[in-house]
C-alpha cells in the first residue's frame, strides 16, 4: 500500500504466516522457589527440613504474575511420605503483598493432605483438609524487580525475586499441630516465551 514502510509490511507478512501455520507466540509465567526451617509434625520431633515453594496456582502456564499483587504462597512438604492423611503442603495468606519489605502477619491459609479423590482407592491427590487454623508471620528482607525482558520463542528470564524469613503454626480442631520455626524462603517469578497452536 502507498505510504507503508517496509518494516510494517514485513510485520504484516509475518503475522499472516503465523496465522496460516496456526501458531502464535505467548508469554507464560511461573513462580517457584525453595524454603527451609525447623519443622515439627504431629507425633514427631523437630527436624531441619527443606522443600519447594510456589505461588498458589503453581504451574508453567499461568498468566502474568506480579509479586506486588501476590499475597499467598504454597510451602511444599516433599520430605513427608506420600501416604493417606499425611500433610502434602501448607498454603499461607499474608496481610500484605510479598513484594513489600518488612514484617507482615500470616492471616490464614490451608493444610493440604494426601487423600483419595472421588473415593478412588488407587489414586492419591493433595486436597484441602478441614478444620486447620494457620497463624504466624513473614518478613520480606529483599525484593528485586528485573523488569520485563524482550523474549523470543523458547527463551525465559527472571522478572522478580523475593527473599525472607517466616514462622508459622497450623493447628487442627483435635489439637494436632504443625510448626515451622526459623524459616527462610526465596521465590522467583519466571517469564517464558512459547509458541502456541491456534485451533
Secondary structure by P-SEA (a helix, b strand, c coil): cccccaaaaaaaaaaaaaaaacbbbbbbbbbbbccccbbbccccccccbbbbbbcccccccccccccccccbbbbbccccccccccccbbbbbbcccccccccccccbbbbbbbbbccccccbbbbbbbcbbbbbbcccccbbbbcccccccccbbbbcbbbbbccccccccccccbbbbccccbbbbbbbbbbbbbcc
